[in-house]
Amino acid sequence: MKKVLVTGGCGFIGSNFVRHILATREDWHVLVLDKLTYAGNLENLEDVLDNPRLEFVKGDICDADLVGRLIDASVACVVNVAAETHVDRSIHDPRPFLETNVQGTASLLTAARNVDGIRYLQVSTDEVYGSLGPDGAFTEASPIQPNNPYSASKAGADMLVRAYHRTYGLDAVITRCDNNYGPYQFPEKVVPLFISNALEDKPLPLYGDGLNVRDWIHVRDHCRAIELALENGKAGEVYNIGAGHEITNLELTRTILKATGKSDSLIRFVKDRPGHDRRYAIDPIKARDELGWKPTVDFADGIAATVEWYRQHAEWLRHMKSGEYMEYYRRHYHEAHGLES
C-alpha cells in the first residue's frame, strides 16, 4: 500500500485531490494533514471520511515536530497543497502567508529530505510569474515576478523547493496551475462568491473595468495533472498546468449570470485592488508532452455543473459563509474520538 501525505487536504483543491486519489488508486493510503482554518473544512471530505484508506490529522505544517513524526519511512510521497491563497487577505496582512506558505513549506522539505526515496510535490500557482502582456503565455522558463504578498510567498516556497532539490538532492517537483473552479471552493473566491450572490439576487462586485484576463481550469483536471506529475514528473522540474480557457473577468461574470438565470444588472463595478495583475495565461505544452496530460472539462459545461453543485449544496454554502463548518469538526471528529474541545 503506497502512503501519500496530502497537506491542506480539507481545502478546495486538496479535498478534490484526496477524493480523486481514493477513487482512482485503490492501492494508495492517503494521510491528510490540515490545520482546519476558515478555508479548510472536514466537511469537504464528508463523503469519504469512512474510507479505511483515509487518515486525518489536525495540525499545522509549521509544526516541525508534528511534521517530522508524520513524514517517516512509511510515506512514499508528500503533496503540499496547504497554503494561504486569498490575495486580498495577503494585502491586508501578509504575515500568515509568510508563515504558512514559506515557513510551512520549509518545515515539510526539512522533514522530507531526511527520508530516503521520498517524492515531494509542491502545488504552486501561475501568479508567481506576475502579470502578462496582451500576447503570449507563461512557460516554465518565464521569470518569477510576483506582484502581491500572496504570490511572493508562493514564489518563495518554490525557490525553497528548488534549493532543497539542488542542495540536498531531494526528489521534488513543482506544478504551477492557473485559476481553478469547481465544487468545495470557499466562497471568498470569485466563482463561488459570484454564484452564491447571483443565486441570492445580490450584487456581484467586479474589480476595476472587469477586463483582467484569467485562464480557467476545472479542479478535476488539475487533480489529474497533480497525479501525473507525482508519478511521472522529472525531479527538479516545473510543470505548468493550464486548460486554455482564457477570458476576461467580465466575461466570466456574465457566464455565471447566464448559468444562474440572472441578468447583467447584478454586476457592480468596484474599486480595483492594489497590485491587480492584468493577465495570466499558461503554456501547458510541457505537461502534455512529458506527463501525457490534457484538460477534459469544457469551460461552459464546467461552469454550468459548478453552478448546479452549489445549488444542490446550499447547506454546505451556508455553513461556509456563517462559520459553522468548525461545528462539523467538533461533532464528527473531535467528539467521536473522545477529545476535549
Secondary structure, DSSP 8 states (H G I E B T S, - for coil): -EEEEEETTTSHHHHHHHHHHHHH-TTEEEEEEE---TT--GGGGGGGTT-TTEEEEE--TT-HHHHHHHSSTT--EEEE------HHHHHH--HHHIIIIIIHHHHHHHHHTTSTT-EEEEEEEGGGG----SS--B-TTS-----SHHHHHHHHHHHHHHHHHHHH--EEEEEEE-EEESTT--TTSHHHHHHHHHHTT--EEEETTS--EEEEEEHHHHHHHHHHHHHH--TT-EEEE---EEEEHHHHHHHHHHHHT--GGGEEEE---TT--SB--B--HHIIIII-------HHHHHHHHHHHHHHTHHHHHHHHHTTHHHHHIIIIIGGGT---
